[in-house]
């Protein structure tokens, strides 16, 4: 899981009534342990605690991110083209002439 806001409280329990253990910044990776009523129990550098689920999102894998980038490129995109004929040798960087599959 990834923290999605600039500074989010990690608490000792699943409520704003529970003590703040510390704050985690946007982009911090945490491990989800449990969920309850809009709160997620996490393991972080602060230890085991709770954070409002609205400030967390699943972490995307590197492969999923690469596939997303490839899918957004135009068909004549060069070396990252998802339609490129992988059986053909490709020209050196900066040269044109490769054939994308249709």
C-alpha positions in Angstrom: 0.0 0.0 0.0 1.1 3.6 -0.6 0.2 6.7 1.5 -1.5 9.2 -0.8 -1.5 12.4 1.1 1.3 14.7 2.2 1.2 14.0 5.9 -1.1 11.4 7.4 -1.4 10.3 11.0 -0.7 6.7 12.0 -2.7 5.9 15.1 -2.6 3.3 17.8 -6.2 2.2 17.0 -8.9 2.6 14.4 -10.3 5.9 15.5 -9.4 9.6 15.6 -9.7 9.1 19.4 -6.6 7.0 19.5 -3.1 8.4 20.0 -1.1 9.5 17.0 2.1 7.4 16.7 3.6 9.7 14.1 3.0 10.9 10.6 3.8 9.3 7.2 4.4 11.3 4.1 3.0 10.8 0.6 4.5 7.9 -1.3 5.5 6.0 1.9 5.1 2.2 1.4 3.3 0.3 4.2 2.0 -3.2 4.6 -1.7 -3.8 5.1 -2.5 -6.1 7.9 -6.3 -5.7 8.4 -9.2 -3.5 7.7 -12.1 -2.3 9.9 -14.8 0.3 9.3 -12.8 2.6 7.0 -9.5 2.1 8.8 -6.6 -0.1 7.7 -4.2 -1.6 10.1 -0.7 -1.2 8.7 2.9 -2.0 9.4 5.3 0.9 8.8 8.6 2.3 10.0 6.6 3.6 13.0 5.5 0.0 13.9 2.0 -1.5 13.8 -0.8 1.0 13.8 -3.9 2.2 12.0 -4.6 4.8 9.2 -7.8 6.0 7.6 -8.2 3.9 4.4 -9.0 7.0 2.4 -5.3 7.9 2.5 -4.0 4.6 1.2 -4.1 2.9 -2.2 -2.7 -0.4 -3.5 0.8 -0.3 -4.8 1.1 -1.0 -8.5 3.7 -3.5 -9.7 6.5 -2.3 -11.9 5.2 -4.5 -14.7 1.7 -3.0 -14.5 3.2 0.5 -14.6 5.3 -0.4 -17.7 2.3 -1.9 -19.5 0.3 1.2 -18.7 2.9 3.4 -20.3 3.2 1.2 -23.4 -0.6 1.2 -23.8 -0.7 5.0 -23.8 1.9 5.4 -26.6 1.0 5.9 -30.2 1.4 3.0 -32.6 4.6 4.4 -34.2 6.3 4.9 -30.9 9.7 3.3 -31.5 11.3 0.7 -29.3 8.5 0.6 -26.7 5.8 0.0 -29.3 3.5 -2.9 -28.1 2.9 -3.7 -31.7 6.5 -3.9 -32.8 7.6 -7.0 -34.6 10.1 -8.5 -32.1 11.4 -10.9 -34.7 13.1 -8.1 -36.7 16.3 -6.4 -35.7 15.7 -2.8 -34.6 17.6 0.2 -35.9 20.0 2.1 -33.5 18.5 4.7 -31.2 17.5 7.8 -33.1 17.0 6.1 -36.4 13.7 5.3 -38.0 12.6 2.5 -40.2 11.3 -0.2 -37.9 7.9 -1.7 -38.7 5.1 -1.9 -36.1 2.6 -4.7 -36.5 -0.9 -3.5 -37.3 
